Amino acid sequence: MPCKFNLIPFNPFPESGLTRSKNEQIKRFAQILIDAGVVTTVRKTRSDNIDSACGQLAGEVQDRTKLAERMSRAAGKVIEVRAV
């Protein structure tokens, strides 16, 4: 099945807890795909300064997984271990 890969570097925002891969890593991954015969392009990032690249509007991000909430609860738990 013919296809084309558009690699879009992640636009990091504070609430995600994630970071963008380094440009060199992105280029190496793209080259692996190209060497395998896959048509590949790396998209140029835009609007990083207003957290809107690739449709990510940081002010509109909702954590539907509730990951931050779950991690906060887990960090506050005290686990009691009893020897029997």
BAKOLLO-842231 format. One record per residue (C-alpha): residue number from 0; residue in one letter; x negated, y negated, z negated. Coordinates in steps of 0.1 Angstrom, whole numbers, plus 2048, in hexadecimal, padded with zeros to 3 digits. Each point is the difference from the previous one (the first is absolute). Layout:
<rs>
R  nr rest  px  py  pz
R NUM    A   X   Y   Z
...
</rs>
This chain:
<rs>
R  nr rest  px  py  pz
R   0    M 800 800 800
R   1    P 7EF 7DF 80B
R   2    C 7FE 7E6 7E4
R   3    K 7ED 7E2 7F6
R   4    F 7F4 7F7 7DD
R   5    N 801 7DC 7F4
R   6    L 7EC 7FE 7E0
R   7    I 80C 7E3 7EB
R   8    P 7EA 7F6 7E3
R   9    F 813 7FF 7DF
R  10    N 809 7DD 7F4
R  11    P 7F8 802 7DB
R  12    F 816 7EF 7E6
R  13    P 7FD 800 7DA
R  14    E 81F 815 7F9
R  15    S 7F5 81D 816
R  16    G 7E1 80A 7ED
R  17    L 7F0 809 821
R  18    T 7E4 7F1 815
R  19    R 7F8 7FE 825
R  20    S 7E6 817 80E
R  21    K 7E0 7F0 80A
R  22    N 7FD 7F6 825
R  23    E 7E4 818 806
R  24    Q 815 81D 7F2
R  25    I 81D 7F6 817
R  26    K 7E9 7FE 81E
R  27    R 7F1 823 7F8
R  28    F 823 80F 7FD
R  29    A 80B 7F0 821
R  30    Q 7E1 80E 811
R  31    I 807 823 7F3
R  32    L 823 7FD 810
R  33    I 7F2 7F2 821
R  34    D 7E5 81B 802
R  35    A 81C 81A 7FC
R  36    G 811 7F0 81F
R  37    V 81B 7ED 7ED
R  38    V 807 7DD 80D
R  39    T 7FA 7EA 7E2
R  40    T 801 7DB 7F8
R  41    V 7F8 7EE 7DF
R  42    R 818 7E3 7FB
R  43    K 7F3 7DF 7F5
R  44    T 80D 7F5 7DE
R  45    R 813 7E0 7FE
R  46    S 811 7EB 7E5
R  47    D 7EC 810 7E3
R  48    N 7FF 7DF 7EE
R  49    I 826 800 7FC
R  50    D 805 825 7FA
R  51    S 814 805 81F
R  52    A 7EB 815 818
R  53    C 812 81E 80E
R  54    G 821 7F4 7F1
R  55    Q 7F5 802 7DC
R  56    L 80E 7E2 7EE
R  57    A 7F1 804 7DD
R  58    G 81C 7EC 7F1
R  59    E 819 819 80E
R  60    V 7EE 820 7F6
R  61    Q 815 817 7EA
R  62    D 7F0 81E 7EF
R  63    R 81B 81A 808
R  64    T 7EA 81B 7F2
R  65    K 7FE 7EE 7DE
R  66    L 7DB 80A 7FF
R  67    A 7F5 7E2 7EB
R  68    E 81C 807 7E7
R  69    R 7F7 825 7FE
R  70    M 7DB 7F9 7FC
R  71    S 808 7E6 7E5
R  72    R 815 819 7ED
R  73    A 7E6 81B 804
R  74    A 7E4 7E9 7F3
R  75    G 815 7F9 7E1
R  76    K 807 824 7F7
R  77    V 7EF 811 7E3
R  78    I 7FC 825 804
R  79    E 800 814 7E0
R  80    V 7EE 822 800
R  81    R 807 818 7E4
R  82    A 7EB 81F 7F9
R  83    V 815 81E 7F8
</rs>
